[in-house]
Structure formats: structure tokens, C-alpha cells
């Protein structure tokens, strides 16, 4: 599953031992570049740097990266397709594009869709630089250093733990249904079994949330549940290389714009 894959990858990555701020510098810089730079060649350069960092020094397996990127790619592709397709009669122009009844694809819409697809893919890969190399506990600890309210951090942390409990519950129910040959049942019975499974997961989620609340109250919870953060030395070569990569991308974008302009 994408959720388990990205969490396992974050714990196993050698970049897990780097400071969160260093990885946030690279990831955030790539995200801002992907959003502000032109689709060509800015998004292509951002995608190349992010992909190279993930499968290279971060050691994220390509198969794992493909699984966790499947949902963002589907979302971006649907958005780009909605931009490319137009409804209604073709405009009176030199190149009206392709038209089939009320549905058509024009050159302007197609260019905007390709640009949107490029920005979306580059931005998703840039976010994965941080998400696939940093476990949730490190992000929460880093957020506490930046004075993010403890209530927000605790809600995020507890929700994250609850998601794992629900995921384990749903997986166990699915395996039990498969062992009982539920996949071979008629469609109506499979739908009924799916509804029963959803009800069981919701009931267990409610009971688990109550247990979490009772556990916090039993430990005298008042403000925050702090965790010990390991001390990590700053890696100035990593910061310098990340900054140089971002500067190089913008130089190449500026050179490309001046060359084609």
C-alpha cells in the first residue's frame, strides 16, 4: 500500500539521519521552483533533480516511488485532462484543433494542460523528497521547534497513529474475507460484505479514539506529549549542494528564456 510503502521508505532511507531542516530546504526550494518556473524547462529540471535525489543518495526504490506517486499522478492527470478538453462549438480560429460533436481539444487548452501536468508532477516529486525520507515523528518534533501550537501537533500525531490502526484493521478484515472465498461470491454479497467491513472499521475507529482519550487522561495529559529528539550534526555540504542545485535550475531557466526570447 502507498501509505506503508512511504513510511517504510522513510525509516529505511539513509537521509532519515539528516536534519529535517536540511531536507526541507531542498524539498521546499524545489516546490517553489516547480510552482514559479516556466513549464519548460523549469518543471523538467525540478523533476530530474528530485528524481535523481530520491533514487540516488536517498535510496528510494523505483518500485516504491512508483506506488506512492500513482495517486498524485492520477489526480494531476485528471486535472490536466479537464483543462485540455473543451465543451461547445469550436472557436473560429486558424487552428481550432480537434472537434467531435460538443467535445473538442484546442491547441491553447492542450498547452495549458501540458504545463499543468508538468507543474503537478514536478511539485509532487519535490514533496516526496521530504515525505519519503522523513518519518512522521521527525516532522512533529521539527514542527515543535518552530513553535507550531502543541494542540495541532498532537492532533496530527494521534490521527497518524489512528490511521495505522485502521489500516491494520481493514487489512485483517480483507484477508479474512479472502480466506473465506469472498471474492468468489456474487456481486450483491460482496457489496454487503464491503459495507459490513466499513461498519466494523468505523466502530473500531470510534472505540480506538475513546481508548486514546482515556489513555491521555490517565497519564495526566495537559499540554503536549514531547518525544526525545536525537541530536544530529549539521551537514553543510548537503546544504551547499542543495542550494547550488536550486541556483543552477534558475540559471538554466533564465538562459533558456533568453535564448528562445
Buried (B, 14 or more C-beta within 10 A) or exposed (E): EBEBBBBEBBEEBEBBEBBBBBBBBBBBBBBBBBBEBBBBBBBBBBBBBBBEBBBEBBEBEEEBBEBBBEEBBEEBBEBBEEBBBBEEEBEEEEEBBEBEEEEBBBEBBBEBBBBBBBBBBBBBBBBBBBBBBBBBBBBBBBBBEEEEEBEEBBEBBBEBEBEEBBBEBBEEBBEEBEEEEBEEBEEEEBEEBBEEBEEBBEEBBEEBBEEBEEEBEEEEEEEBEEEEBEEEEEBEEBBEBBEEBBEEBBEBBEEBBEEEE
